[in-house]
Structures are given as structure tokens and as C-alpha cells.
Amino acid sequence: MRSRRALLVLLAAVVVALGAVSAAQRDERDTSTTGPAVTTTTAPASAPPGTQVRGELPADRVVRARPGDFVVLRVRSDAPDVARIPELGVQAAVGPGIAGELGFQALEPGRYPVVLQLSGRRVGSVEVRPAAS
């Protein structure tokens, strides 16, 4: 019990530190340059049917979506870590018994790798395909 509590405290400290670093880096960036157009929000409770895409990594490997879809990923890891999609600026704590959830609206076509920050391991990717004509 004690080791689990210590592990959770360590994981919380890592998440807080990463959040502080991320916020500091965001403040330093020039706001006139932007990356892929996405919003990093939690899943809206009132999302219209058919617009939410769910996936689980690493099991699914590749989660496919279309521009405008709201993507919700549950990421699992056997060790404490932080799941990230660097190009989209979303992240969540993961670890034993803790499935992190990443949610964002996909607006730009592309392939976005999902990585575990501390281990450097790629656990899957999100592929946003152009809308069908």
C-alpha cells in the first residue's frame, strides 16, 4: 500500500512538473506561428452522434478520424509515464491502474504519433484522413 501511494505521489509530481514546463514553453512561443489546427479540450457531453471517435492505445495501434471528429484516446502503460501527442499539445498521466485520456478535435489531416514522454516509446498514432468528397 505504501509503495503504491509513493508511486502515485511521484506520478502526480511528474505531471505537475510537466504542466509547468509546458506552460512556460507556451508563453515563450510566438503566437503568430501556429501548428496543426486542433483544439485541446475534454470530450463535450453534447457531441452530436457520429462525430466522436474512440480508441485505446497501444491495443488499437492506429486510430482513424476525419476532420471535425472529436477523438478520445485511452492510453495505458505498465509504468508511470505521460502520454503525449506533441504536435497537438495534448497529454495525460498514465501508469499501472491509470488509463490516461486524451481528447481533442481533429481539424487538419495528418498522422500524429502518440508517445510516452518518459520512456520515449511510441504507443500508436492518430490518422486524420481528408473528408470524403
trRosetta pair geometry for C-beta under 8 A, 3 or more apart (Angstrom, degrees):
i j d omega theta_ij theta_ji phi_ij phi_ji
1 4 5.8 -56 -151 34 30 111
1 5 6.5 30 152 -18 65 106
2 5 5.7 -55 -150 35 32 112
2 6 6.4 32 153 -18 66 105
3 6 5.6 -51 -146 37 34 112
3 7 6.3 39 152 -22 65 105
4 7 5.6 -53 -149 35 31 114
4 8 6.5 30 153 -18 64 104
5 8 5.8 -54 -149 36 32 110
5 9 6.4 32 152 -19 65 105
6 9 5.7 -53 -147 36 33 112
6 10 6.3 34 152 -19 65 105
7 10 5.7 -53 -148 36 31 112
7 11 6.3 32 153 -19 64 106
7 80 6.2 -169 -177 -46 93 134
7 95 7.3 170 156 167 111 147
7 96 7.7 -9 146 45 150 111
8 11 5.6 -51 -144 37 32 113
8 12 6.3 35 155 -20 64 104
9 12 5.8 -53 -148 36 30 112
9 13 6.4 32 152 -20 63 106
10 13 5.7 -55 -150 35 31 112
10 14 6.5 33 152 -20 65 104
10 80 6.6 101 100 103 104 172
11 14 5.7 -52 -149 33 32 112
11 15 6.5 32 153 -18 65 105
11 80 4.4 -126 -91 -146 104 129
11 93 5.7 102 168 -168 105 129
11 95 5.5 -73 -108 -26 146 156
11 98 7.3 132 166 27 162 165
12 15 5.7 -54 -148 36 32 111
12 16 6.3 32 154 -18 66 106
12 93 7.7 1 -90 -111 43 166
13 16 5.8 -54 -146 37 31 110
13 17 6.2 30 155 -18 65 108
14 17 5.8 -57 -147 39 29 110
14 18 6.2 27 156 -17 65 108
14 80 6.9 128 28 148 151 117
14 82 6.7 -147 134 -43 112 112
14 93 7.4 124 85 -116 102 108
14 118 7.3 -18 -167 -67 144 133
15 18 5.8 -55 -145 39 29 109
15 19 6.3 32 154 -21 63 106
15 82 6.6 152 -98 -95 71 113
15 93 4.5 -43 -82 -68 129 123
16 19 5.7 -55 -150 35 30 113
16 20 6.5 30 153 -19 64 104
17 20 5.8 -54 -151 34 32 111
17 21 6.4 29 153 -16 66 105
18 21 5.7 -53 -145 38 34 110
18 22 6.0 36 155 -20 66 108
18 82 5.6 61 -32 -85 176 170
18 91 6.9 -108 137 125 133 156
18 117 7.1 93 -121 98 143 166
19 22 5.6 -54 -143 38 29 112
19 23 6.2 30 157 -19 64 106
20 23 5.8 -53 -146 36 29 110
20 24 6.4 29 154 -19 63 107
21 24 5.7 -57 -150 37 30 111
21 25 6.3 28 154 -17 66 106
22 25 5.8 -56 -147 37 30 109
22 26 6.4 33 154 -21 64 106
22 89 7.7 127 -166 -156 120 86
22 91 7.3 -146 -77 22 157 140
23 26 5.7 -52 -147 35 31 113
23 27 6.6 34 153 -21 63 104
24 27 5.8 -53 -153 33 32 112
24 28 6.7 27 152 -17 63 107
25 28 5.7 -58 -151 36 35 110
25 29 6.6 44 152 -33 66 99
26 29 5.8 -46 -151 18 34 115
26 89 7.9 77 -89 -142 115 132
29 33 7.2 -112 176 65 98 99
30 33 5.2 60 84 14 103 99
34 37 7.1 41 142 -81 129 70
35 87 6.1 -169 169 -171 137 70
35 88 7.7 -150 110 -93 131 32
35 89 7.6 145 52 -27 141 107
36 87 5.8 40 16 156 122 106
36 88 6.6 -47 71 -89 116 71
36 107 7.3 159 159 69 85 89
36 108 4.1 -134 -161 51 98 144
36 110 6.1 -101 -108 25 147 150
36 112 7.8 -114 46 -81 161 121
37 107 4.2 -74 105 94 95 134
37 108 5.0 119 41 -39 79 108
38 88 4.9 -24 65 -140 153 99
38 89 7.8 173 77 37 112 95
38 104 5.1 27 169 168 122 122
38 105 6.1 171 -159 75 72 63
38 106 6.3 -20 -113 -113 108 34
38 107 5.4 -170 -87 18 53 99
38 108 6.8 -90 -49 17 85 94
39 104 6.4 173 83 -158 49 75
39 105 4.8 20 45 36 95 110
39 107 7.5 77 -6 -26 76 125
40 88 6.5 138 -80 151 106 90
40 89 5.5 -101 -44 93 151 96
40 90 4.7 -173 -134 -79 116 92
40 103 7.8 116 -164 90 55 62
40 104 5.1 -29 -108 -105 57 104
41 44 7.3 27 118 -52 127 83
41 103 6.5 -62 95 111 49 105
41 104 7.0 115 32 -114 56 49
41 105 7.0 14 35 -13 103 99
42 103 5.1 73 -139 66 38 145
43 47 6.5 -63 -179 -22 84 137
43 52 6.7 53 -148 -130 117 127
43 70 6.0 116 -128 149 76 131
43 72 5.1 -1 -70 -81 129 127
43 103 4.7 -114 -46 -140 75 147
44 47 4.7 125 73 -55 96 84
44 70 6.8 -117 21 -107 92 166
47 51 5.5 -136 171 76 102 108
47 52 5.0 88 115 -54 149 112
47 70 5.4 -95 -126 28 145 147
48 51 5.0 62 70 3 87 127
51 68 6.7 -76 -148 134 108 89
51 69 5.6 -167 -175 -124 62 56
51 70 5.8 57 130 10 90 90
52 69 7.0 137 -111 -171 16 82
52 70 4.9 -29 -107 71 71 99
52 71 7.8 159 -161 -87 57 22
52 72 6.4 7 -173 1 103 112
53 63 6.5 134 142 168 116 107
53 64 7.4 -120 -161 90 147 47
53 65 4.5 -147 26 -98 162 100
53 69 4.8 33 -11 164 114 134
53 70 7.1 170 22 80 71 44
53 71 4.9 -22 69 -107 103 69
53 72 7.2 169 84 25 50 67
53 106 7.9 -7 33 5 132 130
54 71 7.9 157 -87 -160 28 52
54 72 5.1 -20 -108 71 74 98
54 73 7.7 159 -160 -85 50 36
54 74 7.7 18 -173 -6 94 96
55 60 4.6 -107 -165 51 100 164
55 63 3.3 -78 -51 -101 165 132
55 71 7.3 -12 13 -167 108 94
55 72 7.6 160 26 87 63 53
55 73 5.1 -18 71 -111 93 77
55 74 7.5 -163 98 28 47 68
55 124 7.7 -160 143 135 131 153
55 126 7.6 176 37 -100 153 87
56 59 4.9 8 103 47 101 118
56 60 5.5 121 60 -16 58 108
56 73 7.3 152 -96 -162 26 64
56 74 4.8 -17 -112 66 80 98
56 75 7.7 172 -160 -81 52 33
56 76 7.3 20 -178 -7 95 106
57 60 5.9 -70 -80 44 60 90
57 61 7.4 129 -124 -68 83 17
57 63 7.3 -84 -58 -27 103 116
57 73 5.9 7 0 -173 110 114
57 74 7.4 172 26 84 65 48
57 75 4.9 -14 67 -110 101 77
57 76 7.3 -176 91 24 53 70
57 83 7.6 134 79 -144 124 139
57 114 5.6 47 126 88 176 150
57 123 4.7 101 153 130 115 108
57 124 3.8 -126 -130 19 121 140
58 61 6.6 37 180 -80 69 55
58 75 7.8 57 -40 -146 58 75
58 76 7.2 -96 8 60 72 85
58 123 4.2 -110 -80 -170 96 87
58 124 5.4 176 -128 -39 60 105
59 76 7.9 41 -18 31 98 121
60 63 5.5 52 119 -70 140 83
60 124 6.3 56 79 -138 78 153
61 124 5.0 -171 -156 -120 24 98
61 125 7.6 -4 157 27 57 73
62 124 6.3 -163 -70 -169 35 93
62 125 5.5 -9 -114 65 74 85
62 126 7.7 144 -162 -104 59 20
62 127 5.6 15 -175 -7 108 117
63 71 6.7 117 125 -154 131 118
63 73 6.3 -148 4 -95 164 104
63 124 6.9 61 -10 148 90 129
63 125 7.5 -158 29 100 71 42
63 126 5.1 -27 70 -111 97 71
63 127 7.2 171 80 23 43 71
64 126 7.9 156 -91 -164 22 57
64 127 5.0 -24 -106 71 70 100
64 128 7.9 150 -161 -91 53 27
64 129 6.2 10 -165 -10 101 113
65 69 4.1 -142 -168 70 106 142
65 71 5.1 -75 -64 -77 157 113
65 106 4.7 122 110 20 135 159
65 126 6.4 -5 12 -175 115 102
65 127 7.3 156 26 83 66 50
65 128 5.2 -28 77 -107 92 71
65 129 7.4 169 81 19 37 74
66 69 5.2 102 55 -23 66 115
66 106 7.2 141 90 91 26 126
66 128 6.9 109 -135 -161 13 72
66 129 6.0 -42 -98 67 66 80
66 130 7.8 8 -143 132 80 16
66 131 5.4 83 -174 -96 114 67
66 132 7.7 -52 -121 -9 138 79
67 106 6.0 -120 -114 120 39 87
67 107 5.5 49 -151 -157 91 31
67 108 6.9 61 -107 -63 108 11
67 109 6.4 -60 -53 -53 107 72
67 128 6.2 80 -67 174 62 115
67 130 7.1 1 -10 -137 114 40
67 131 5.5 -70 42 -45 104 99
68 105 7.2 -21 -154 -176 25 100
68 106 7.1 -33 29 78 24 75
68 107 7.0 72 -61 -106 44 59
68 131 7.5 38 11 -81 117 121
69 105 7.4 172 91 -151 36 62
69 106 5.2 4 61 41 84 112
69 128 7.8 -166 43 -126 110 93
70 103 6.9 11 174 -170 95 93
70 104 7.5 -171 -153 100 63 26
70 105 5.2 -37 -101 -97 70 73
70 106 7.7 -176 -98 8 20 76
71 102 7.7 -9 115 110 96 89
71 103 6.9 175 90 -143 55 48
71 104 5.8 -11 57 63 96 72
71 105 7.5 152 13 -109 77 21
71 106 5.4 62 -18 -32 119 109
71 126 6.0 56 -176 -140 163 140
72 101 6.5 -10 -170 -169 90 101
72 102 7.4 161 -154 83 41 51
72 103 4.8 -2 -106 -102 75 91
73 83 7.9 -138 112 142 120 143
73 101 6.9 158 81 -153 51 50
73 102 4.4 -6 56 56 104 99
73 103 7.6 -168 23 -70 66 47
73 114 6.7 -137 156 -104 164 154
73 126 7.1 -101 -59 -71 136 116
74 99 4.7 13 -176 161 101 123
74 100 7.3 152 -157 78 49 43
74 101 5.6 -21 -99 -97 65 76
75 83 3.9 92 93 -98 160 166
75 92 6.7 141 41 70 117 115
75 94 5.2 -76 106 -83 97 144
75 99 6.6 155 68 -168 38 70
75 100 4.7 -21 60 64 98 96
75 101 7.6 179 16 -82 77 26
75 102 6.5 40 -13 -7 118 108
75 114 6.5 -151 -99 164 133 134
75 123 6.3 97 -149 96 107 153
76 94 6.4 170 -140 -164 20 122
76 99 5.1 -33 -82 -111 81 87
76 100 7.9 -179 -74 23 32 73
77 80 7.5 122 101 -107 123 8
77 81 4.9 -73 132 34 170 118
77 83 7.2 -170 -31 -59 123 100
77 94 4.2 93 16 125 112 120
77 95 5.9 -28 78 -91 101 29
77 96 7.7 -79 98 -49 65 48
77 100 7.9 16 4 3 105 110
77 116 5.9 111 -102 -109 141 137
77 119 7.8 177 -153 7 132 138
77 123 7.5 -90 -81 -85 92 148
78 96 6.1 30 -163 -78 43 86
79 95 6.5 -53 137 -132 25 75
79 96 7.2 16 -91 -34 22 90
79 118 7.9 -117 115 87 113 126
79 119 6.8 106 71 -57 129 129
80 93 7.6 -18 -160 -171 82 95
80 94 7.5 160 -148 92 38 53
80 95 3.9 5 -98 -104 59 127
80 96 7.5 -54 -55 9 67 78
80 98 7.9 37 -112 46 71 133
80 118 7.5 20 109 37 70 158
81 93 7.8 157 88 -156 37 54
81 94 5.4 -18 67 67 82 95
81 95 6.5 153 18 -76 60 74
81 116 4.3 7 153 -168 149 109
81 117 6.4 162 180 46 89 71
81 118 4.6 -137 -127 35 83 110
81 119 5.7 -44 -108 -4 140 100
82 91 5.4 15 169 -178 106 117
82 92 7.1 167 -158 82 67 28
82 93 5.8 -40 -104 -100 72 51
82 94 6.9 149 -112 19 19 83
82 100 7.7 107 -149 -89 44 164
82 116 7.0 129 65 -160 43 59
82 117 4.3 -12 70 26 100 124
82 118 6.4 101 19 -19 82 93
83 91 6.5 164 86 -152 52 61
83 92 5.3 -11 57 59 100 81
83 93 7.9 133 16 -142 80 2
83 94 4.9 63 -24 -19 105 130
83 100 4.7 178 26 75 123 145
83 102 6.3 -111 112 -43 117 122
83 114 6.2 4 -173 178 100 101
83 115 7.5 160 -151 85 54 33
83 116 6.0 -36 -93 -97 59 64
83 117 7.6 -149 -83 -11 10 86
83 123 7.0 -54 -125 34 105 142
84 90 7.0 162 -150 90 55 52
84 91 4.3 -12 -100 -101 82 97
84 114 7.3 164 81 -156 36 58
84 115 5.7 -26 63 66 86 80
84 116 7.7 127 17 -117 81 17
84 117 5.2 63 -2 -57 127 104
85 88 4.3 6 109 38 115 112
85 89 7.6 -30 86 28 80 25
85 90 5.1 17 42 54 102 94
85 91 7.6 -156 23 -71 58 58
85 102 6.3 112 -7 -176 113 152
85 104 7.5 -107 58 8 144 149
85 112 5.1 37 -163 154 116 119
85 113 7.2 166 -132 87 70 43
85 114 5.5 -37 -80 -99 84 70
85 115 7.9 132 -94 18 37 73
85 126 6.8 -6 -118 14 142 123
86 89 7.5 31 -173 -69 31 40
86 113 7.7 4 25 73 96 90
86 115 7.0 1 -21 33 103 119
87 110 7.6 -109 132 118 156 142
87 112 5.2 -128 55 -129 125 100
87 113 8.0 96 1 38 113 70
88 104 5.6 46 167 -172 137 176
88 112 5.9 32 -25 -156 115 151
90 102 4.8 105 135 -156 127 102
90 103 7.3 -164 -150 55 145 36
90 104 5.2 -116 -49 -49 149 126
91 100 8.0 -42 166 177 51 144
91 102 7.2 -14 -109 -103 10 106
91 117 7.3 16 -137 -35 127 133
92 100 3.2 148 114 -176 112 113
92 101 5.7 174 -127 52 169 38
92 102 5.3 -137 -4 -66 121 73
93 98 6.3 -33 121 145 92 139
93 100 5.5 175 76 -93 34 115
94 98 5.7 172 -155 104 35 94
94 99 6.7 8 -129 -141 90 27
94 100 3.9 -79 -67 -12 86 113
94 116 7.1 -88 57 -118 131 102
95 98 4.4 30 53 44 80 117
102 114 7.3 -163 26 -127 161 120
106 126 7.1 -146 -91 152 128 129
106 128 4.3 -172 -177 -108 131 129
108 128 6.6 91 93 93 45 147
109 128 5.0 -152 -126 108 40 91
109 129 6.2 16 -132 -165 104 15
109 130 4.7 -21 -77 -66 148 68
110 127 7.9 -134 110 -145 33 49
110 128 5.6 16 43 50 57 103
111 125 5.6 19 -179 163 90 137
111 126 7.4 167 -155 84 47 47
111 127 5.0 -10 -107 -107 80 76
111 128 7.7 -160 -75 24 35 66
112 125 6.0 158 79 -164 44 83
112 126 4.6 -11 59 57 102 95
112 127 7.8 -171 22 -76 68 33
112 128 7.2 35 -4 -6 108 102
113 122 5.3 -52 -170 -136 119 115
113 124 7.8 163 -154 100 58 33
113 125 4.8 -45 -102 -99 47 99
114 122 7.0 109 75 -162 51 67
114 123 5.3 -60 103 64 100 89
114 124 4.9 1 47 69 118 75
114 125 6.0 -171 3 -92 81 35
114 126 6.8 82 -42 -19 106 87
115 120 6.9 -22 -178 -161 118 32
115 121 6.7 161 -157 86 73 37
115 122 5.1 -43 -98 -99 81 59
115 123 6.9 149 -116 8 26 81
116 119 4.6 13 102 45 121 102
116 120 7.0 -31 81 22 77 15
116 121 4.8 9 38 56 112 87
116 122 8.0 -146 12 -75 74 16
116 123 6.0 77 -31 -30 95 116
117 120 7.6 11 -180 -71 22 45
122 125 7.5 0 -180 -55 112 89
